[in-house]
Amino acid sequence: MTKQQNNAQVVEFLRPFLAPDGVIVTFQNGLPEPLIADIVGPDRVLGCTVAWGATMLGPGVCELTSAPDALTFSLGSISSKPNPKLQQVKALLELMGSVDVEDNFIGTRWSKLLINASFSGMSAVLGTTFGEAASNKASRRYVQAIIKECIDVCAKGGIKIEPVQGKDIVKLLDYNGPVKKAISWFIIPIAIRKHARLKASMLQDLEKGKKTEVDAINGAVCAFGRKVGCPTPCNDAVVEIIHKCESGELKPSFDNLNYFRK
């Protein structure tokens, strides 16, 4: 539960303390499991996607910014072998919310990455909540484009994006013509309604003068796009803008929409 830019250092630190059958469970955004598996092995890694959001108000005080019925987790493994610790981890998480065990965990990872790349990315670029990024017509255009890029790179790379909380993101938001594109455009604010008050952790980092995880979120989409030969211009723009915000060259603002390709 650290920032991903510290993963290699933290996992190397933890490795001597792991029991022979111990596992590391990720609760991060992006695609953190492969790097961790490179250090401790794929059989000692479990991944968990968190389907809700909260904002830290101060030490030990967080505010839930998703609807209470969105308190769900998706748990899985990147290894082909059954993990005996999975049910123990599931039982612990169920003390807080419902847990779905996913067979296609990489597809679940990409479902969450799609949401983070589009809504968290634009929240950080604009300095807004998820709901504000989705409701503004100008920014919604780029939210939609980022979603489409995520769907396209997965299709090109042979990854099946899994539903989120029972909703099939691809069926709802993908498009190949003007009619379906218009429907997708209309659905976006409705689809994020339960999380409308959520402020991206990347935006919270920028507000505190910290480095963000943009390279592990939108940057992960860009990297996979390059690998499979699928352009990701809007995700590229998010990475560039947020890095400029980190350096102080820009500030989160709707003015940053001007840096996207028209």
N, C-alpha and C positions, 0 to 999 in steps of 0.2 A: 504493500500500500504506500509505496514511495513514488516520486516522479520517475518516469521511465528513463530519463537521461542518467539516473543513478542506479539502474537495475544491475548492470554488470558488477559494479562495486559492492552493492548490497548483497547480491546473491553469493558472490565469492566470500563475503564475510559470514553469511549464514551457513554455508556448506559444511564446515566442520561441526556445527551444532546439530545438524539433521540426524535423526535416528536412521538406522539402516533401511527402515521401511517408511521414513518420513517423507512428506510431500510439501512442496511450496504451492500455495494457492494465490493466483493473481486476481486482483479486483480492479485492474487498471483498464483504461481505454486503449484503443489501437490494437496492435497484434504483439503483445509482449511475450507470449509463450515460447516461440522459437529460440529467442536469445537465451532465455532462462534454461530451456532444454539443452542448449549447447553446453551449459556449465554443469548442470546436475543430472542430465539425461531426461528423455521424454517421459519415462515411466514415473518420474518423481515430480511431475508438474500437473496441476489441475488448474483450469481456467474458469473464471466466473465473470459473467457480464452482469452489470447492475442496471436494472431498467428504470431507476428513479434518480432524482437529483436532490441535492441539498446545498445550502450556502452556509459557510462558516461565519458566524457573527462575532465570535471571540473564542478564547480558550475554553474548550469543553462545551461550547454552545453552538448548535447548528439548527438551521431552519429548513424544514422539509419544503421543497419548492415544486414537488410533483404531487399529484393527487394521492391520497392515502391508499387507494386501491391499486396503485401502480408499484407498490412495494414488493417487487418480485426479483428473483435471481434466476440466471440460467447457468448451469454447471456442466462441465465436460472435460474431456481429455484430448490431447493431440496425439496420443499414443494409440496404436491399434490393440494393445493389450488391456484387459479389464483392470481397473485400479481398485484394490481392496479398500482404500481410504475414502473412496467417493461417497459412500453412504454415510460415513461418519461426518464428513464435511457437510453433506446435505442436511443431516440432523441438526448440526450447529446453526446453519443458516436459517432453518425453519423456525428457530426461536424468534426470528424477526419477521420473516415473510415467506411466501410460497416459493418453492424451488423446482424448476424444471431441469431434469437431466437430459442433456442433448447428445444424440448420437453423432450428428453432424456439427460438432462444436465450431469448426472453422467457419461454417455458414452462419452460425449464431454470432460469432465474432464480427463478421462482416455486416450483419444487421445493425449491431451497435455502432460499428465504425462508420457506417453510412449516416446514422443519426448524428454522431459526433462531428463528422466532417462537414455536414451541411449546417446543422443548427448551432453546434458549438463554434465551428469555424466562423460563421457569420455573426454570431453573438460577440465574439472577440474582435472581429473586424469593425463592427458597427458600434460596439459599446452598449448593447441592448440585451434584453431577455430573448429567449427562444421565440416567445409569442410575438414580440415586437418585430423581430427579423422576418417572421412568417407573414405578419399582417400587412407590412409595408409592401406595396406593389413592386417598387423598384428592387428592393433586396430579395423579395420572394422569387424574382426571376433567376437570381444567382443561386439561391437555396435549391431551386428546382434543377438547375444545371449541374450543381454538385451531386445531387442525388442521382441524376442520370449518369454522370461519369462513374460513380461507384457501381451502379448496376451494370454498366457496359464493361468495366474492367473485370468484374466477376464473371460475366457471361463469356468474355474472351478467355479468361483463365480457368474456366471449368468449375467455378465455385457456385454452389446453390445457396443463395441467401435465404435464411430461415425466417419464418414469421416472428414478430415481436408481440408478446402478450396477445397472441391469437390473430394478429393482423398481418396479412401477407403484403409486405412493403412493395415487392415487385409488381404484384397484381394491381395494387392501388395506384402506384406512382410512376411506373414505367410507361413509356410512350414511343411510338414510331410514326405518328401522324398528328395533324393539328387537332383533331377531335379529342383523342386520348390525352394529348398534351394539355388541352384546356381543362379537362376533367382533373388531371393531376394537379394543375395550378389551383383549382378550386378546393381540392381536398387537403392541400398542405396545411393550412391553418387549423383545420378540423383534426387532422392526424396528430398534431403536436399539442392539442388543447390541454391534455392532462399535465403537460410539462411547460405550459406557457410562461410561468413565473420563473423558470430556471435560468440562471445566469451561468454561462460557461466557466468552468474552472480556469480555462485559458484567459478569460477576461479578468477573473479574480487575480490571477498571477500578474497580468499586466498592470492592474491597479495597485499592486503591491511592489511593482518594480522588479518582478522575478522573471526568469526565463520560462517559457511555456513548453508544452508537449506537442507543439504543432508539427514537428518533424515526425512524431510517432502517430499522428492522427491524419491530417490532410497529407502530410509528407509520405505516409505509408501508402495512401491511395496513389499518389504520384509515382512512387517507386514501383508498385505493382503494375501500374499502367505502362511504365517504360519496359518492364520485364515482358509483358504480353503484347506490346505494340499497340496500346490504346491511348490516345491523347487525353490529357486531364488539365486543360487550360485554366479552368476555374479553381480547381484545387491548387494548381501552381500559384495562382494569384493570391489565394488565401495565405499560403506559406510565405510568399514574398512580403505581403502587407504586414502580417503579424511579426515577422522578423524586423521590419522597419519600425514597428511599434515598440518592440523590445529595445531597439537601439536608441529610441527617442526621436527618430526621424519623422514618425507619424504618431498620431493618437487615435484610439478607437473612435470612429465617427462615420456617419453616413456619407461624408465626403469621400471616404475610401472606395466607394462604389466606382469612382472615376478610374480606378486602377485596374478594373476588370476589362477584358477585351469586349468590345461592343459586338 
